[in-house]
Amino acid sequence: MRVKAVLFDMDGVLCDSEPIHVEAYREMFKLHGVILNKKDTADIFGKLDEHIIADICKKRRLHCDVYAMGREKRELIPPLLRKLPMPIYAHVKTFVAFAKKHAKIGLATSSSRKEFKITLQRIGLQNAFKATLGKEDVRTHKPSPEIYRKLAKKLHVRPNECIVIEDSVTGVEAAKRAGMFCVAVLNSFPAVKLKKADMIVKNLNDIRLRRLLDANL
């Protein structure tokens, strides 16, 4: 395939930010008198805040204003993103730099614009991407293909010219529904749950990734 763009998800692909989001959910629910446990915040990768909150409320049999609670959670996130540890995954910066030499690179995340700007600043990738899209930029969210189709259009490439790097089940589905080649990295889910991806890698140092881009030369 002729690769003209590499499109990255952020949380779970570039950095391990899940514990920060879990802490925000805990703090927000605590304000409503609810103490969350580990089961409540399991399997949240790749989902929109409102969907996660709705799932928790359903399991707990709570009557929740999901959209108001989503706004509350997002208000709590910025200071947590600035102060809590946010490990960048191994080989991320090296691969991003490599991909940038071979193709256009973009970011497609379900995080808000404010959140992803803080996150990229924290991990030193604030100037890495030619185009970025977040929660406010689309009407429908992963597993909808909208964000990836819109990002491809913004980069002036066709879907079949894109490689997507994802870590979640919903992200993989979004990429495939967008008509793109999807690489799933095993940071968040086991391989058995990511089998719809075209390629599964342990990390971004996989030689097969480089070969896909080297084919452009």
C-alpha positions as CSV (number, residue, x, y, z in Angstrom):
1,M,0.0,0.0,0.0
2,R,1.0,3.6,-0.6
3,V,1.0,5.3,2.8
4,K,0.5,9.0,2.8
5,A,-0.6,9.6,6.4
6,V,-0.2,8.0,9.8
7,L,-3.0,8.8,12.2
8,F,-2.5,8.4,15.9
9,D,-4.9,7.9,18.8
10,M,-3.5,9.5,21.9
11,D,-4.5,8.0,25.3
12,G,-3.2,4.5,25.4
13,V,-1.1,4.9,22.3
14,L,1.2,7.8,23.1
15,C,1.0,7.8,26.9
16,D,-0.4,5.9,29.8
17,S,-3.0,8.5,30.9
18,E,-5.7,6.1,32.0
19,P,-4.9,6.4,35.7
20,I,-5.4,10.2,35.5
21,H,-8.8,9.8,33.9
22,V,-9.8,7.1,36.4
23,E,-8.8,9.5,39.2
24,A,-11.0,12.2,37.7
25,Y,-14.0,9.8,37.5
26,R,-13.4,8.9,41.2
27,E,-13.3,12.5,42.3
28,M,-16.4,13.5,40.2
29,F,-18.5,10.6,41.5
30,K,-17.3,11.3,45.1
31,L,-18.8,14.7,44.7
32,H,-22.1,12.9,44.1
33,G,-21.6,10.7,47.2
34,V,-20.5,7.6,45.2
35,I,-17.3,5.8,45.9
36,L,-16.1,3.9,42.8
37,N,-14.2,0.6,42.9
38,K,-11.8,-1.0,40.4
39,K,-14.7,-2.8,38.6
40,D,-16.5,0.5,38.0
41,T,-13.5,1.9,36.1
42,A,-12.4,-1.3,34.3
43,D,-12.6,-1.4,30.5
44,I,-12.9,2.4,29.9
45,F,-10.3,2.6,27.1
46,G,-11.5,4.3,23.9
47,K,-14.9,5.4,25.2
48,L,-16.4,8.8,25.4
49,D,-16.8,10.3,29.0
50,E,-20.6,10.3,28.8
51,H,-20.6,6.6,27.7
52,I,-18.3,5.6,30.6
53,I,-20.4,7.6,33.1
54,A,-23.6,6.1,31.7
55,D,-22.2,2.5,32.0
56,I,-21.1,3.2,35.6
57,C,-24.5,4.6,36.5
58,K,-26.3,1.7,34.9
59,K,-24.2,-0.9,36.8
60,R,-24.7,1.0,40.1
61,R,-28.4,1.6,39.3
62,L,-27.9,5.3,39.7
63,H,-30.0,8.1,38.2
64,C,-27.4,10.4,36.6
65,D,-27.4,13.5,34.5
66,V,-24.7,12.0,32.2
67,Y,-23.9,15.2,30.3
68,A,-23.6,17.4,33.4
69,M,-21.4,14.8,35.0
70,G,-19.3,14.6,31.8
71,R,-18.7,18.4,32.1
72,E,-17.8,18.0,35.7
73,K,-15.3,15.3,35.0
74,R,-13.7,17.4,32.2
75,E,-13.3,20.3,34.6
76,L,-11.4,18.1,37.0
77,I,-9.0,16.7,34.3
78,P,-6.7,19.7,33.4
79,P,-5.1,20.1,36.9
80,L,-4.7,16.3,37.2
81,L,-3.1,16.1,33.8
82,R,-0.6,18.8,34.8
83,K,0.4,17.2,38.2
84,L,0.0,13.4,38.0
85,P,2.6,11.1,36.4
86,M,2.0,10.6,32.7
87,P,4.5,8.0,31.3
88,I,5.1,8.1,27.6
89,Y,5.2,4.6,26.1
90,A,8.5,3.2,24.9
91,H,9.6,4.0,21.3
92,V,6.8,6.5,20.8
93,K,9.0,9.6,20.1
94,T,11.3,7.5,17.9
95,F,8.4,6.2,15.8
96,V,6.6,9.5,15.6
97,A,9.8,11.1,14.2
98,F,10.3,8.2,11.8
99,A,6.7,8.4,10.6
100,K,7.0,12.2,10.1
101,K,9.9,11.7,7.7
102,H,7.8,9.3,5.6
103,A,4.3,10.7,5.7
104,K,1.9,13.3,7.1
105,I,1.0,12.6,10.7
106,G,-2.2,13.5,12.5
107,L,-3.8,13.0,15.9
108,A,-7.4,11.8,16.4
109,T,-8.5,11.6,20.1
110,S,-11.7,11.4,22.1
111,S,-10.2,13.8,24.6
112,S,-11.1,17.5,24.5
113,R,-9.0,20.0,22.8
114,K,-7.8,21.5,26.2
115,E,-7.0,18.0,27.4
116,F,-5.0,16.9,24.4
117,K,-3.0,20.1,24.3
118,I,-1.9,19.7,27.9
119,T,-1.1,16.0,27.3
120,L,1.0,16.7,24.2
121,Q,2.8,19.4,26.0
122,R,3.6,17.1,29.0
123,I,5.0,14.4,26.8
124,G,6.9,16.7,24.5
125,L,4.9,16.1,21.3
126,Q,3.1,19.5,21.1
127,N,4.6,20.3,17.7
128,A,4.7,16.8,16.2
129,F,1.4,16.6,14.4
130,K,0.4,18.3,11.1
131,A,-3.3,18.1,12.1
132,T,-5.2,17.3,15.3
133,L,-8.8,16.6,16.1
134,G,-10.5,16.1,19.4
135,K,-13.9,15.6,21.0
136,E,-15.3,19.0,20.0
137,D,-14.4,18.5,16.3
138,V,-16.9,15.7,15.5
139,R,-20.6,15.0,16.1
140,T,-20.2,11.3,16.5
141,H,-17.4,9.5,18.4
142,K,-15.5,6.2,18.1
143,P,-16.5,3.6,17.1
144,S,-17.9,6.0,14.5
145,P,-15.4,6.5,11.7
146,E,-16.1,10.3,11.6
147,I,-13.0,11.5,13.3
148,Y,-10.6,9.4,11.1
149,R,-12.4,10.4,7.9
150,K,-12.4,14.0,8.9
151,L,-8.7,13.9,9.8
152,A,-7.8,12.3,6.4
153,K,-9.7,15.0,4.7
154,K,-7.9,17.7,6.7
155,L,-4.5,16.1,5.6
156,H,-5.7,15.9,2.0
157,V,-5.3,12.1,1.8
158,R,-7.7,9.3,1.0
159,P,-8.7,6.7,3.6
160,N,-6.9,3.9,1.8
161,E,-3.7,5.9,2.0
162,C,-3.8,6.0,5.8
163,I,-2.4,3.9,8.6
164,V,-4.1,4.3,12.0
165,I,-2.4,3.5,15.3
166,E,-4.9,2.4,17.9
167,D,-5.1,0.6,21.2
168,S,-8.8,0.1,21.9
169,V,-11.6,-2.0,20.6
170,T,-13.7,1.0,19.7
171,G,-10.7,2.7,18.1
172,V,-9.9,-0.2,15.9
173,E,-13.6,-0.4,14.8
174,A,-13.6,3.3,13.9
175,A,-10.4,2.9,11.8
176,K,-11.7,-0.1,9.9
177,R,-15.1,1.6,9.3
178,A,-13.2,4.6,7.9
179,G,-11.6,2.2,5.4
180,M,-8.1,2.5,6.8
181,F,-5.3,0.1,7.6
182,C,-5.3,-0.3,11.4
183,V,-2.3,-1.2,13.6
184,A,-3.3,-2.1,17.2
185,V,-0.7,-1.7,19.9
186,L,-1.0,-3.9,23.0
187,N,-1.0,-1.2,25.6
188,S,-4.6,-1.5,26.8
189,F,-6.3,-4.7,25.5
190,P,-5.1,-8.3,24.8
191,A,-4.7,-9.3,21.2
192,V,-7.8,-11.5,21.1
193,K,-9.9,-8.3,21.6
194,L,-8.1,-6.4,18.8
195,K,-8.3,-9.1,16.1
196,K,-10.2,-6.8,13.7
197,A,-7.0,-4.8,13.3
198,D,-4.9,-5.5,10.2
199,M,-1.7,-5.7,12.3
200,I,-1.1,-6.2,16.0
201,V,2.2,-5.0,17.6
202,K,3.6,-5.2,21.1
203,N,5.0,-1.7,20.8
204,L,5.9,0.9,18.2
205,N,9.4,-0.5,17.7
206,D,7.9,-3.4,15.6
207,I,10.0,-3.7,12.4
208,R,6.8,-4.4,10.4
209,L,5.6,-0.8,11.0
210,R,8.8,0.6,9.6
211,R,8.6,-1.6,6.6
212,L,5.1,-0.3,5.8
213,L,6.5,3.2,5.7
214,D,9.8,2.3,4.1
215,A,7.8,1.0,1.1
216,N,7.1,4.7,0.3
217,L,10.7,5.4,-0.5
